[in-house]
Amino acid sequence: MVESNNNTFTGNTIFLRNATLKPDATIRLANANNNKLISNEMTTYAGFSGMGIRTTSSSNNVIRNNVTDTAGKSISIEGGSNNVNTGNRNR
């Protein structure tokens, strides 16, 4: 979870392999503004149904061209304003 402003996550591969972990999302922004999540790939264990990327009460973030691996929702933007959500897909 990221709870700070002005971070950039670009070109990372994020693995969630432990099935005993049950996070609500692979990446979560909470009360976090002006962040960039661009061209990251998330790989999870079989049956993972949490969200790929989730934002709550966060504004002015760029979420672009990420690949998520979930049986759940790929991207969830809850609250906040002026977030860019484009080019993301679920594997």
C-alpha positions in Angstrom: 0.0 0.0 0.0 1.2 3.5 -0.9 0.0 6.3 1.4 2.3 9.1 0.1 2.5 11.5 -2.8 4.6 11.9 -5.9 5.9 8.3 -6.4 6.6 6.7 -9.8 6.3 2.9 -10.3 7.4 2.1 -13.9 8.3 -1.2 -15.5 8.2 -3.4 -12.4 7.2 -7.0 -12.2 5.3 -7.6 -8.9 4.8 -11.2 -7.7 2.2 -12.4 -5.3 2.8 -16.1 -5.0 1.8 -17.0 -1.4 -1.8 -18.1 -1.4 -2.1 -17.6 2.3 -1.9 -13.8 1.8 -5.2 -12.3 0.9 -4.6 -8.6 0.1 -7.6 -6.6 -1.3 -5.3 -5.5 -4.2 -1.8 -6.2 -5.6 -1.1 -2.4 -5.6 -3.2 0.0 -3.5 -3.0 3.8 -3.3 -4.8 5.3 -0.3 -4.9 9.0 0.3 -2.1 9.2 -2.2 -1.9 11.9 -4.9 0.2 12.7 -8.0 1.5 9.1 -8.4 2.4 7.3 -11.6 1.8 3.6 -12.1 3.0 2.9 -15.7 3.8 -0.4 -17.5 4.0 -2.6 -14.5 3.1 -6.3 -14.6 1.5 -8.1 -11.7 1.7 -11.9 -11.4 -0.4 -13.7 -8.8 -1.1 -17.2 -7.6 -3.9 -19.2 -9.3 -7.3 -18.2 -8.0 -6.3 -14.7 -6.7 -9.5 -12.7 -6.8 -8.5 -9.4 -5.3 -8.1 -6.3 -7.4 -5.1 -5.6 -9.5 -4.8 -1.9 -8.7 -7.1 -0.1 -6.2 -7.1 3.6 -5.4 -9.1 5.1 -2.5 -9.5 8.8 -1.8 -6.6 9.5 -4.2 -6.4 12.2 -6.9 -4.3 13.2 -9.9 -2.8 9.7 -10.4 -1.8 8.2 -13.7 -2.5 4.5 -14.0 -1.5 3.5 -17.5 -0.6 0.3 -19.5 -0.4 -2.0 -16.5 -1.0 -5.8 -16.8 -2.9 -7.4 -13.9 -3.3 -11.1 -13.2 -6.5 -11.6 -11.2 -9.9 -13.2 -11.3 -11.2 -10.0 -9.8 -11.4 -6.5 -11.1 -8.3 -5.2 -12.9 -8.5 -1.5 -11.8 -10.8 0.1 -9.1 -10.8 3.8 -8.6 -12.9 4.7 -5.5 -13.2 8.4 -4.7 -10.7 11.1 -5.6 -10.7 13.0 -8.9 -8.7 13.6 -12.0 -7.2 10.1 -12.1 -6.1 8.8 -15.5 -6.9 5.1 -16.1 -6.0 4.0 -19.7 -4.5 1.1 -21.5 -4.7 -1.3 -18.5 -5.6 -4.9 -19.0 -6.1 -8.1 -17.2 -4.2 -11.2 -18.4 
